[in-house]
Amino acid sequence: MKKLIALTGGVALAALSASAASAQQKWDMPMAYPATNYHSQNGEAFAKCVNAGSGGKVNVVVHAGGSLVNGNDIKRAVQTGQAPIGERLLSAHAKENALFGLDSVPFLATSFKDADKLWAAAQPKIEAALEKQGLVYLYSVPWPPQGFYFKKEVNSAADMKGIKFRAYNAATARIAALGGMVPVQIEAAELSRALATGVADSFISSGSTGVDSKVWESLTHFYDVQAWLPRNTVFANKAAFDKLDAATQKAFKSCAATAAADGAKKAEELTAGYLETLKKNGMKVLAPSDALKADLVKMGATMTDEWIATAGADGKAIIDAFKK
């Protein structure tokens, strides 16, 4: 009888263990940038926070550098449920909804403070747009201000003509067109190879991307034009998120708020350091000439007007709120 009870107890314990194991959900989280990038590191911290905050009910596993899903495909993968959560540069999907391209309108918000103010004005409408696509907004983190990387000295828009320019969204493709450059679609994970092989000769991005990609191996000049501060956004598949219990959803939201604050703080801390790293590796880090600055301001005014025309009443309301 004692053996039977012991055996029965053992079976029950095994069943409970199996039940607990099956109750835990694995949430793969594809991210486009290298594991060393602060966005990816922030994603890792977010994942650990959720895993602990959910009491082990959810195990978020980060896959950095496009290792699970290519950057261009992450949003679609989350929408279709191939991945329950992911991070994406929303401006790459501005053709789906003009609001997604707000953070890439040049010379509209050129500081961390202004970028935060612009995002605060836009976030409710961005959240609603994502929800219509079956996604739940979790958090967003800015990149440092964007500058131009070139293989030669550039003192005006005239010097840009004919240059092969990496375009990763509608805004950067439009900049290429306005500057007379040739746009080439290249994801972040492919950038180093594209520069090394001459597929692209230039691009616009933060100091962070320049350091991640060791651009000094191929390019020579960085112009600190502070064009805009794009944002990476983390979102979840709505159907998957809705199946979570209230406590677990709360853990996701709480950890997301922490990730947003920590990521923004880290971006600001790292900005000057990235530019110093570029200098130490032989790149010329320069302010734009007056002529180049004037040309870029004209591009920015044109693109702001174009964006408002495309985004309609929602876009105008966001810009008006931002400028108050």
C-alpha positions in Angstrom: 0.0 0.0 0.0 2.9 2.4 0.9 4.5 1.6 -2.4 1.3 2.2 -4.2 0.8 5.6 -2.5 4.4 6.5 -3.2 3.9 5.6 -6.8 0.7 7.4 -7.1 2.2 10.5 -5.5 5.1 10.3 -7.9 2.8 10.2 -10.9 0.8 13.1 -9.5 4.0 15.1 -9.0 5.2 14.3 -12.5 1.8 15.3 -13.9 1.9 18.6 -12.0 5.4 19.3 -13.3 4.4 18.5 -16.8 1.3 20.7 -16.4 3.5 23.6 -15.2 5.9 23.2 -18.0 3.1 23.1 -20.6 1.6 26.2 -19.0 4.7 28.3 -19.8 4.5 30.0 -23.1 7.7 30.7 -25.2 7.5 34.0 -26.9 10.2 34.4 -29.6 11.1 38.1 -30.0 12.9 38.9 -33.3 14.9 42.1 -33.4 16.8 43.5 -36.4 19.9 45.0 -34.8 23.1 43.3 -33.4 23.1 41.8 -29.9 25.6 44.5 -28.9 23.3 47.3 -29.9 21.6 49.1 -27.0 18.1 48.5 -28.5 18.8 44.7 -28.4 20.3 44.9 -24.9 17.2 46.8 -23.8 15.1 44.1 -25.4 16.9 41.5 -23.4 16.3 43.4 -20.1 12.6 43.8 -21.1 12.4 40.0 -21.7 13.9 39.2 -18.3 11.5 41.6 -16.7 8.5 39.9 -18.3 9.7 36.5 -17.6 10.1 37.3 -13.9 7.0 39.6 -13.7 4.8 36.9 -15.3 5.8 34.4 -12.6 7.3 32.2 -15.3 4.1 32.0 -17.3 5.8 33.6 -20.3 9.4 33.1 -21.5 10.4 35.8 -23.9 13.4 34.9 -25.9 15.2 37.6 -27.9 16.7 36.8 -31.3 18.9 39.8 -32.3 20.5 40.7 -35.6 17.8 39.4 -37.8 18.8 35.8 -36.8 15.2 34.6 -36.6 13.4 36.9 -38.9 14.8 39.5 -41.3 14.2 43.1 -40.2 12.0 43.8 -43.1 9.8 40.9 -42.3 9.4 41.3 -38.5 6.2 43.3 -38.5 4.5 40.9 -40.8 5.7 37.9 -38.8 4.1 39.4 -35.6 0.9 40.4 -37.4 0.4 36.9 -38.8 1.3 35.2 -35.5 4.6 33.6 -36.8 6.2 35.4 -33.8 4.1 36.7 -30.9 6.3 39.8 -30.3 9.0 41.8 -32.1 10.7 45.1 -32.6 10.7 47.1 -35.8 11.5 50.6 -37.2 7.9 51.6 -37.9 8.9 54.2 -40.5 9.9 51.4 -42.8 6.1 50.7 -43.1 5.0 54.3 -43.8 3.4 53.1 -47.1 0.9 51.2 -44.9 0.0 54.2 -42.9 1.6 57.6 -43.1 1.6 58.0 -39.3 4.3 55.3 -39.1 6.7 57.7 -40.9 6.3 60.6 -38.5 9.6 60.0 -36.7 11.5 60.3 -40.0 10.3 63.7 -41.1 13.6 65.6 -41.4 14.2 68.7 -39.2 10.9 68.5 -37.4 12.1 67.1 -34.1 15.9 67.4 -33.8 16.5 66.8 -30.1 15.6 64.1 -27.6 13.3 66.5 -25.8 11.5 67.4 -29.0 11.4 63.8 -30.2 9.7 62.8 -26.9 7.2 65.6 -27.3 6.4 64.6 -30.9 5.9 61.0 -29.9 3.7 61.9 -27.0 1.4 63.8 -29.4 1.4 60.9 -31.9 1.3 57.8 -29.6 -2.4 57.4 -29.1 -3.0 57.5 -32.9 0.0 55.2 -33.5 -1.5 52.7 -31.0 -4.9 52.8 -32.7 -3.3 52.3 -36.1 -1.4 49.2 -34.8 -4.5 47.8 -33.1 -6.3 47.9 -36.5 -3.5 45.7 -37.8 -3.8 43.2 -35.0 -0.9 44.5 -33.0 -0.6 45.8 -29.4 1.8 48.7 -28.8 4.3 48.0 -26.0 7.1 50.5 -26.1 9.2 52.7 -28.3 12.9 53.9 -27.9 14.6 56.6 -30.0 17.9 56.4 -31.8 20.4 59.2 -31.4 20.1 62.1 -33.9 20.7 61.1 -37.5 23.7 62.3 -39.6 25.0 61.6 -43.1 27.8 59.2 -43.8 29.8 59.7 -47.0 32.9 58.4 -48.8 33.9 62.0 -49.7 33.6 65.6 -48.6 30.1 67.0 -49.2 29.4 70.7 -48.8 26.1 71.1 -50.5 23.3 69.0 -52.1 25.0 69.4 -55.4 27.9 67.2 -54.1 25.4 64.4 -53.4 24.3 63.8 -57.0 24.8 60.3 -58.2 25.9 58.8 -54.9 24.5 55.4 -54.0 22.5 56.0 -50.9 21.1 53.4 -48.5 17.3 53.9 -48.2 15.5 51.8 -45.6 12.1 53.6 -45.6 10.0 56.1 -47.7 11.6 59.1 -46.0 15.2 58.1 -46.8 14.2 57.2 -50.3 12.7 60.7 -50.7 15.9 62.3 -49.3 17.8 60.4 -51.9 15.5 61.8 -54.6 15.6 65.4 -53.4 19.4 65.2 -53.2 19.8 63.6 -56.6 21.2 60.4 -55.1 20.5 56.8 -56.1 18.4 54.9 -53.4 19.4 51.3 -52.5 17.2 49.3 -50.2 19.5 47.8 -47.5 18.6 46.4 -44.1 20.8 47.1 -41.0 22.2 43.5 -40.9 23.4 43.9 -44.5 24.9 47.3 -44.2 28.5 46.5 -43.6 28.7 44.2 -46.6 26.9 46.6 -48.8 29.4 49.4 -48.0 32.4 47.0 -48.4 31.2 45.8 -51.8 30.2 49.2 -53.1 26.5 48.5 -53.3 26.1 51.7 -51.3 28.4 54.7 -50.8 26.5 56.6 -48.2 23.6 56.5 -45.8 21.9 58.5 -43.0 21.7 57.1 -39.5 22.9 57.6 -36.0 26.4 57.2 -34.6 25.2 54.0 -33.1 24.7 52.3 -36.5 28.0 53.6 -37.7 29.8 52.0 -34.7 27.8 48.8 -35.0 28.7 48.5 -38.7 32.3 49.8 -38.3 31.7 52.1 -41.2 35.2 53.6 -41.0 36.3 50.5 -42.9 34.5 51.9 -46.0 33.5 55.5 -45.4 35.4 58.6 -44.4 33.0 61.5 -43.4 30.1 61.9 -40.9 28.1 65.1 -41.0 26.3 65.7 -37.7 23.1 67.3 -39.2 20.8 66.0 -36.5 18.1 65.4 -39.1 15.6 63.4 -36.9 15.5 60.8 -34.1 13.8 57.7 -35.5 12.3 55.1 -33.1 12.3 51.4 -32.8 8.9 50.1 -31.6 8.1 46.8 -29.8 4.6 45.4 -30.4 2.8 42.1 -29.7 0.4 40.0 -31.7 -3.0 41.1 -30.4 -4.6 37.7 -30.5 -1.7 36.2 -28.5 -1.7 39.1 -26.1 -5.4 38.9 -25.5 -5.1 35.3 -24.4 -2.8 36.2 -21.6 -4.4 36.6 -18.1 -4.8 40.1 -16.7 -1.8 39.8 -14.4 0.5 38.8 -17.2 -0.7 41.6 -19.5 0.0 44.0 -16.6 3.5 42.6 -16.3 4.1 43.2 -20.0 2.9 46.8 -19.8 4.9 47.5 -16.7 8.1 46.1 -18.1 7.4 48.0 -21.4 7.2 51.3 -19.5 10.5 50.6 -17.8 12.1 49.6 -21.2 10.9 52.8 -22.8 12.4 55.0 -20.0 15.7 53.0 -19.8 16.1 52.9 -23.6 15.6 56.6 -24.0 18.1 57.4 -21.2 20.7 55.0 -22.7 20.3 56.6 -26.2 21.0 60.0 -24.8 24.0 58.8 -22.8 25.5 57.0 -25.7 25.2 59.7 -28.4 28.4 61.7 -27.7 30.4 58.4 -27.2 29.4 57.0 -30.6 30.7 60.2 -32.3 34.0 59.9 -30.3 34.4 56.3 -31.4 33.9 57.3 -35.1 36.7 60.0 -34.6 39.0 57.5 -32.9 38.7 55.2 -35.8 39.7 57.9 -38.4 36.4 59.3 -39.5 36.0 63.0 -40.0 33.0 64.1 -37.8 31.9 67.4 -39.0 29.1 70.0 -38.7 27.4 70.7 -42.0 28.4 73.7 -44.0 26.0 76.6 -44.2 25.2 75.7 -47.8 24.5 72.1 -46.9 22.4 73.1 -43.9 20.3 75.4 -46.0 19.8 72.7 -48.7 18.7 70.2 -46.0 16.3 72.6 -44.4 14.6 73.1 -47.7 14.3 69.3 -48.1 12.9 69.1 -44.6 10.2 71.8 -45.3 9.2 70.0 -48.5 9.0 66.6 -46.7 7.0 68.0 -43.8 4.4 69.5 -46.1 4.3 66.2 -48.1 3.9 64.2 -44.9 1.0 66.3 -43.6 -0.7 66.1 -47.0 -0.5 62.3 -46.9 -1.3 61.8 -43.2 -4.4 64.0 -43.4 -6.3 65.4 -40.4 -4.6 63.0 -38.0 -1.2 64.1 -39.2 -2.1 67.8 -39.0 -3.5 67.4 -35.5 -0.2 65.8 -34.3 2.0 68.5 -35.8 -0.3 71.2 -34.4 -0.1 69.6 -30.9 3.7 69.3 -31.2 4.2 72.9 -32.2 2.0 74.3 -29.3 
